[in-house]
Amino acid sequence: MKLLIIALAVTVMITSKRGFARDAATPAADEGVTRTGWNIESRRFMYPPTFEANPVDSAKVYSITIRSTRGGESSEISGSQPQLDLTSVWDRVAVGGAYDAFIEARRADGTSLGRTQAFQFQKVGAFAGPYPPGIRDYAAAGRGGAEYIMGTLNAWRDSQAPKGAQISYPALFYSAYIRTLTTYAAMEPGSDQSRDALLIAANIGQYLIDTSTPADWKYAHMPLSHQPGKYLQIGRTAMVGAAYLDLFSASHDERFLKVAMQIADTLKELQLPDGRWYFRVDPKTGDVAEDYTSDQAEAIDFLDALIEQHGRADLAASRDKAVQWMLTNPVKTRYWQQQWDDAKVYPPYSNLEFYDTAIFALHLLHHATPENHYREIAVDLFRWIEDQFVLWESSLDASFITPGVQEQYKYYITIDWHAAHFIRLCQAMHQATGEELYLKKATAMADSLTRVQNPKGYFATFMQRLPATQPGQPGPISFGKLWPNCMSYTAEQLIKSS
């Protein structure tokens, strides 16, 4: 693609609704030329993006013009197709800079057929370092987090569920507690602390069993993802199933293996012909509440564990169909959306997230062969996650503590859970590829988590700083609005990283 650097004429400046300053010769936005592609709502990029527009009749040339929101010189890239790659100018795009852009369609003689509405994006910095060191050993930090969580769960030492056990997102929270407690228990098997952790985990597990859907419902034997009376989020049933397997492995209590098998049976029976499962359903009737989710990875991960560790070869066809759906759909379309329990359904590509992307990449790495190219696909998914959600520096928002990882487009905030999830993926990438860079990224992120741990053991859910109280000094870490499931996952991953 040809790169042209053009100087804007000094004429009367006109500012569009999106803030793109243009001269009088710049064509007006045209409803016939619109942006397309997965990144229409993306706010930031680490690596060179490709921007797209719809094809226009009679258009022979497409161009993208970008310019700093502060004004100055513009860069234009042109080509014969409505997909425009910024690789040739990316080194000239400043980290932390905000840029306006528009795509224009032209005839062969150069006359304009119209352009898109102006849009804005920002470039964030790639991994560089050095980064601040950790302030605690990972095992000690994870232990402190797990012991804090245990302290909040004292009421679960009784086999009768405590008052307040019915929470908004039982699958999300209680599975996180079970995983963390079983991970903590494995640090000192046979100790009093280990026995306490497994007792609490078992009582939580029994509560999930007791509150699961009845056998005569359409989605039978399913642990609740939301409070009774609301829909069932199918991917979260697999999350609980995986936690049951952890609990069975730690305690050898057959009741947890039994209910995990029942969840798998329901998933197998109600899998759609194309290989996926619905997002949210009425568990009693089976009526679909919300159709699409990219999150089939939790079910794949759960079924895989039953196949490999518990002899459920009959689940292989279901797993493989789901894997194929993922490869054919979100891997290609980047439509990684509709996954979080408290998020409503948004228009396509407007609320991308990466939790299930990372889980699927882990599956691909585990099953990679030279013939299936799964490792190469996982590398591509890792790059996409880093491009859209990882922050190695704070130019996007000075209040964010970095290194850190953002959650979703509609909640684009650095959160401890996601940093921990990224560490897990980095470690798997290092193991699969042997590349030290992945391990360095995991270390930098883990060190960052140790720096947002409160002396009492809990981690800052939102890795942000409050306004500074002293000139020239960073503001204090925000420890408000804590999510205990997030800090549980962080503690678990730090223990496993030690």
C-alpha positions in Angstrom: 0.0 0.0 0.0 1.2 3.5 -0.9 1.9 5.9 1.9 1.3 9.6 1.3 2.1 12.3 3.8 0.0 15.4 3.0 0.0 18.8 4.6 -3.4 20.4 5.2 -4.2 23.7 3.5 -4.6 26.7 5.7 -8.2 27.4 5.1 -11.4 27.7 7.2 -11.5 24.7 9.5 -14.7 22.7 10.0 -15.2 20.3 12.9 -17.4 17.3 12.6 -19.6 15.8 15.3 -16.8 13.4 16.2 -14.2 16.1 16.3 -12.3 15.6 13.0 -11.0 18.9 11.8 -11.0 19.1 8.0 -10.5 21.7 5.3 -13.2 22.8 2.9 -12.0 20.3 0.3 -12.4 17.3 2.6 -15.6 15.3 1.5 -18.5 15.2 3.8 -19.5 12.0 5.5 -21.9 9.9 3.4 -24.4 7.4 4.7 -23.4 5.1 1.7 -19.9 4.7 3.1 -19.9 3.0 6.5 -17.3 1.3 8.6 -17.5 -2.5 9.0 -15.3 -5.1 10.7 -14.9 -6.4 14.2 -13.1 -3.3 15.5 -15.9 -0.7 14.8 -16.2 -0.1 18.6 -12.5 -0.5 19.6 -11.0 2.4 21.4 -7.3 1.4 21.5 -4.8 -0.7 19.7 -1.3 -2.0 20.6 -0.6 -3.4 17.2 -1.3 -2.0 13.7 -5.1 -2.2 13.1 -6.8 -2.8 9.8 -9.9 -0.6 9.3 -12.7 -1.6 6.9 -15.6 0.0 5.1 -18.4 -1.4 2.9 -17.6 -1.8 -0.8 -19.0 1.1 -2.9 -20.2 0.8 -6.5 -17.8 2.5 -8.9 -15.1 2.9 -6.3 -11.6 2.0 -7.5 -9.6 3.4 -4.6 -10.2 3.5 -0.9 -8.1 5.6 1.5 -7.9 6.2 5.2 -6.8 9.5 6.6 -5.6 9.8 10.2 -4.5 12.8 12.2 -3.8 13.5 15.8 -6.7 15.0 17.6 -4.4 17.9 18.5 -4.1 18.7 14.8 -1.1 18.9 12.5 0.0 16.7 9.6 -2.3 13.9 8.3 -1.3 10.5 7.0 -3.2 8.8 4.2 -3.0 5.2 3.1 -4.8 4.0 0.0 -5.5 0.7 -1.8 -7.9 -1.0 -4.1 -9.9 -2.8 -1.4 -11.9 -1.3 1.5 -9.6 -2.9 4.0 -6.8 -0.5 5.1 -3.8 -1.7 7.1 -2.0 0.9 9.2 1.3 -1.1 9.5 3.2 1.3 7.2 2.5 4.3 9.5 2.2 2.6 12.9 5.8 3.5 13.9 4.9 7.2 13.4 1.8 6.9 15.6 2.7 8.0 19.1 2.0 5.9 22.1 -0.7 7.6 24.1 -1.8 9.7 21.2 -5.4 10.0 20.2 -6.2 10.1 16.5 -9.1 10.9 14.3 -9.7 9.0 11.1 -12.1 8.5 8.2 -12.2 6.2 5.3 -13.0 7.6 1.8 -14.2 5.8 -1.4 -13.0 7.3 -4.8 -13.5 6.8 -8.5 -10.5 6.0 -10.7 -10.1 9.7 -11.5 -9.8 10.5 -7.8 -13.2 12.1 -7.3 -14.8 11.3 -4.0 -17.8 9.0 -3.6 -18.1 9.8 0.0 -16.5 8.9 3.3 -17.3 7.4 6.7 -18.1 9.3 9.8 -14.9 10.3 11.6 -13.9 7.9 14.3 -11.2 8.0 17.1 -8.7 5.6 18.4 -5.6 5.6 20.6 -2.3 3.7 20.5 -1.1 2.0 23.7 2.4 0.8 24.4 3.6 -2.7 23.8 5.5 -4.8 26.4 8.8 -3.1 27.0 9.9 -2.9 30.7 11.6 -2.7 33.0 8.5 -2.9 35.2 8.4 -2.4 39.0 9.2 -5.5 40.9 6.8 -7.5 43.0 6.6 -6.8 46.7 5.7 -10.3 47.9 6.5 -13.9 46.9 3.7 -15.2 44.7 2.9 -18.1 47.0 2.8 -15.8 50.0 0.6 -13.3 48.2 -1.7 -16.1 47.1 -1.8 -17.7 50.5 -2.7 -14.3 52.0 -5.5 -13.9 49.6 -6.9 -17.4 50.1 -6.8 -17.0 53.9 -8.6 -13.7 53.6 -11.3 -15.4 51.6 -11.5 -18.2 54.1 -12.1 -15.7 56.8 -15.1 -14.3 55.0 -16.5 -17.8 54.6 -16.5 -18.9 58.3 -20.3 -19.4 58.3 -19.8 -22.2 55.7 -18.1 -24.4 58.3 -21.6 -25.4 59.2 -23.2 -28.0 56.9 -26.3 -25.8 56.8 -26.1 -23.0 54.3 -25.7 -19.6 56.1 -28.2 -16.8 55.8 -27.5 -14.8 52.7 -26.2 -17.8 50.8 -28.6 -17.0 47.9 -26.5 -14.5 46.0 -26.9 -12.8 42.6 -24.3 -14.9 40.7 -23.9 -18.2 42.6 -22.1 -20.1 39.8 -19.5 -17.3 39.3 -18.8 -16.7 43.0 -19.1 -20.1 44.5 -17.1 -21.9 41.8 -14.3 -19.3 42.4 -14.3 -20.0 46.1 -14.2 -23.8 45.6 -11.2 -23.5 43.2 -9.3 -21.2 45.5 -10.0 -23.3 48.6 -8.9 -26.5 46.9 -5.8 -24.8 45.6 -5.0 -23.5 49.0 -5.6 -26.9 50.6 -3.0 -28.4 48.3 -0.3 -26.2 49.7 -0.2 -28.2 53.0 -2.1 -31.4 52.6 -3.4 -32.8 55.9 -2.9 -29.6 57.8 -5.7 -28.1 59.9 -5.9 -25.2 57.4 -6.2 -27.7 54.5 -9.0 -29.6 56.3 -10.8 -26.3 57.0 -10.6 -25.2 53.4 -11.9 -28.5 52.1 -14.8 -28.5 54.6 -15.9 -25.0 53.5 -15.5 -25.9 49.9 -17.5 -29.1 50.3 -20.3 -27.3 52.1 -20.5 -24.7 49.3 -20.5 -27.5 46.8 -23.4 -29.2 48.5 -25.3 -26.0 48.6 -24.9 -25.7 44.8 -26.2 -29.3 44.5 -29.1 -28.6 46.7 -30.2 -25.5 44.7 -29.6 -27.0 41.3 -32.5 -27.4 38.8 -34.9 -30.3 39.3 -34.6 -33.5 37.3 -37.8 -32.9 35.4 -36.8 -29.5 34.1 -35.6 -29.1 30.5 -32.1 -28.2 31.8 -31.9 -30.7 34.5 -29.3 -30.9 37.3 -27.9 -27.6 36.5 -26.3 -25.3 39.2 -27.8 -21.8 39.1 -25.9 -19.0 37.4 -28.3 -16.4 38.7 -30.8 -16.0 41.5 -33.8 -18.4 41.3 -36.5 -17.2 38.9 -34.0 -15.7 36.5 -32.5 -17.3 33.4 -29.8 -19.9 33.3 -26.4 -19.0 31.8 -25.3 -22.3 30.3 -21.6 -21.6 30.2 -21.5 -21.0 33.9 -22.9 -24.5 34.6 -19.7 -25.8 33.1 -17.7 -23.5 35.3 -19.3 -25.1 38.4 -18.8 -28.5 36.9 -15.1 -27.9 36.6 -15.1 -26.7 40.2 -16.8 -29.9 41.2 -14.0 -31.9 39.5 -11.4 -29.9 41.5 -13.3 -30.7 44.7 -13.5 -34.4 43.8 -9.8 -34.5 43.1 -9.0 -32.8 46.4 -11.5 -34.7 48.6 -12.3 -37.9 46.7 -15.9 -37.3 47.6 -18.0 -39.2 44.9 -21.0 -36.9 45.2 -19.2 -34.1 43.4 -18.1 -36.4 40.5 -21.6 -37.6 40.2 -23.1 -34.2 39.8 -20.4 -33.1 37.4 -21.4 -36.1 35.2 -25.0 -35.0 35.4 -24.1 -31.5 34.2 -22.2 -33.0 31.3 -25.1 -35.3 30.4 -27.4 -32.2 30.1 -24.9 -30.3 28.0 -24.5 -33.3 25.7 -28.3 -33.7 25.3 -29.1 -30.1 24.7 -26.2 -29.1 22.5 -27.4 -27.4 19.3 -26.8 -29.1 15.9 -24.1 -26.5 15.0 -22.1 -27.4 18.1 -22.8 -24.5 20.4 -25.1 -23.8 23.3 -27.5 -20.9 23.9 -26.3 -18.0 26.1 -29.2 -17.8 28.5 -32.4 -19.9 28.8 -35.4 -20.5 31.0 -34.1 -23.7 32.6 -37.6 -25.1 33.3 -39.1 -24.7 29.8 -35.9 -24.4 27.7 -37.2 -21.2 26.2 -34.3 -19.1 24.9 -33.8 -15.8 26.8 -30.7 -14.7 24.9 -29.2 -16.6 22.0 -25.6 -15.8 21.0 -22.5 -16.1 23.1 -19.0 -16.7 22.0 -18.5 -18.5 25.3 -18.5 -22.2 24.4 -15.0 -22.5 25.8 -16.1 -23.2 29.4 -18.1 -26.2 28.2 -15.2 -27.4 26.0 -12.8 -27.2 29.0 -15.2 -29.1 31.3 -16.0 -31.8 28.8 -12.3 -32.2 28.0 -11.5 -32.8 31.7 -14.2 -35.5 31.9 -12.9 -37.2 28.7 -9.2 -37.2 29.7 -9.5 -37.7 33.5 -12.7 -39.6 34.0 -13.2 -41.9 31.0 -16.1 -40.1 29.4 -15.2 -40.9 25.8 -18.8 -40.5 24.8 -18.4 -36.7 25.3 -15.7 -36.4 22.7 -18.1 -35.8 19.8 -19.9 -33.0 21.7 -16.5 -31.4 22.6 -15.3 -31.6 19.0 -18.4 -30.1 17.6 -18.1 -27.1 20.0 -14.4 -26.7 19.1 -15.3 -26.7 15.4 -18.0 -24.0 16.0 -15.4 -21.9 17.8 -12.9 -22.2 15.0 -15.5 -21.4 12.4 -17.1 -18.5 14.2 -15.4 -16.2 16.8 -11.9 -17.3 15.9 -12.5 -16.0 12.4 -15.1 -13.2 13.1 -13.6 -11.9 16.4 -17.2 -11.8 17.7 -16.1 -12.5 21.3 -19.2 -11.2 23.0 -22.0 -11.9 25.5 -20.2 -13.6 28.4 -20.4 -11.7 31.7 -23.1 -12.5 34.1 -24.1 -8.9 34.9 -23.9 -7.5 31.4 -26.9 -7.0 29.2 -27.0 -8.0 25.5 -25.5 -5.4 23.3 -25.3 -5.0 19.5 -22.7 -7.1 17.7 -19.1 -6.1 18.4 -20.0 -3.3 20.8 -19.0 -5.1 23.9 -16.1 -7.5 23.1 -14.4 -9.4 26.0 -11.7 -12.1 26.2 -12.3 -14.5 29.1 -13.5 -17.3 26.9 -11.0 -16.4 24.2 -8.2 -17.2 26.6 -9.8 -20.4 27.8 -10.2 -21.5 24.1 -6.5 -20.7 23.5 -5.6 -22.9 26.4 -7.6 -25.7 24.9 -5.8 -25.3 21.5 -2.4 -25.3 23.1 -3.2 -28.5 25.0 -4.3 -30.2 21.8 -1.9 -28.7 19.3 -0.2 -30.8 16.7 1.8 -29.8 13.6 -1.1 -30.8 11.4 -4.0 -28.9 13.1 -2.0 -25.6 13.5 -3.7 -25.0 16.9 -0.6 -23.4 18.3 -0.5 -20.8 15.6 -4.2 -20.0 16.2 -3.5 -19.7 19.9 -0.6 -17.2 19.2 -3.0 -15.2 17.1 -5.6 -15.1 19.8 -3.0 -14.1 22.4 -2.0 -11.2 20.2 -5.6 -10.1 19.8 -6.2 -10.3 23.6 -3.0 -8.2 24.2 -4.0 -5.7 21.5 -7.4 -5.0 22.9 -7.3 -5.6 26.7 -3.7 -5.6 28.1 -2.1 -2.4 29.3 1.6 -2.3 29.9 1.5 1.5 30.6 -1.1 4.0 31.7 -1.4 6.4 28.8 -5.0 5.3 28.1 -6.0 6.4 31.6 -3.5 7.7 34.2 -5.5 6.3 37.0 -5.1 2.7 35.9 -2.4 0.7 37.6 -0.3 -1.1 35.1 0.7 -3.7 34.0 -3.0 -4.5 34.1 -5.8 -6.0 32.0 -9.2 -4.6 31.1 -12.4 -6.5 31.2 -14.8 -5.6 28.4 -15.6 -2.7 26.1 -18.5 -1.6 28.3 -16.4 -1.8 31.4 -13.0 -1.0 30.1 -11.3 -1.0 33.5 -8.2 -2.8 34.8 -9.3 -5.6 37.1 -7.3 -8.1 39.1 -9.2 -11.2 37.9 -8.2 -10.4 34.3 -4.6 -9.9 35.1 -4.6 -13.3 36.8 -6.4 -14.8 33.8 -3.8 -13.3 31.4 -1.0 -14.8 33.6 -2.5 -18.3 33.2 -2.5 -17.8 29.4 1.1 -16.5 29.3 2.3 -19.5 31.3 0.6 -21.9 28.9 2.0 -20.0 25.9 5.5 -20.2 27.3 5.1 -23.9 27.9 3.8 -24.5 24.4 6.3 -22.4 22.5 9.3 -22.2 24.7 9.5 -18.4 24.2 10.8 -16.6 27.2 8.9 -13.4 26.3 5.6 -15.0 27.5 7.1 -15.8 30.8 8.4 -12.3 31.2 4.9 -11.0 30.5 3.5 -13.3 33.2 6.1 -12.2 35.7 5.4 -8.5 35.1 1.7 -9.0 35.5 2.1 -11.2 38.6 4.4 -8.6 40.2 1.7 -5.9 39.5 -0.9 -8.0 41.4 1.4 -8.2 44.4 1.5 -4.4 44.5 -2.3 -4.1 44.7 -2.6 -6.5 47.6 -3.8 -4.9 50.9 -1.9 -5.9 54.0 -5.1 -7.8 55.2 -4.7 -10.1 52.2 -7.3 -9.0 49.7 -6.6 -7.6 46.3 -7.9 -4.4 44.7 -10.6 -5.5 42.3 -10.3 -2.3 40.2 -6.6 -1.7 39.7 -6.9 2.1 39.9 -5.5 4.9 41.9 -7.5 7.6 43.7 -6.5 11.2 43.2 -3.1 12.1 44.7 -3.1 13.6 48.1 0.4 15.0 47.8 1.9 16.8 44.8 4.2 14.7 42.7 3.2 11.5 44.4 0.9 8.7 43.0 -2.6 8.5 44.5 -3.4 5.7 46.9 -4.7 2.4 45.6 -8.5 2.2 45.4 -9.8 -0.6 47.6 -13.4 0.3 47.3 -16.1 -1.9 45.7 -14.3 -5.3 46.2 -15.5 -8.4 44.3 -14.5 -11.5 46.3 -14.8 -13.8 43.4 -12.2 -11.7 41.6 -9.7 -11.7 44.5 -10.3 -15.5 44.8 -9.2 -16.1 41.2 -6.2 -13.9 41.7 -5.1 -15.8 44.8 -5.6 -19.1 43.0 -3.4 -18.0 40.1 -0.7 -16.6 42.2 -0.4 -19.8 44.2 -0.2 -21.8 41.0 2.4 -19.3 39.6 4.8 -19.9 42.6 
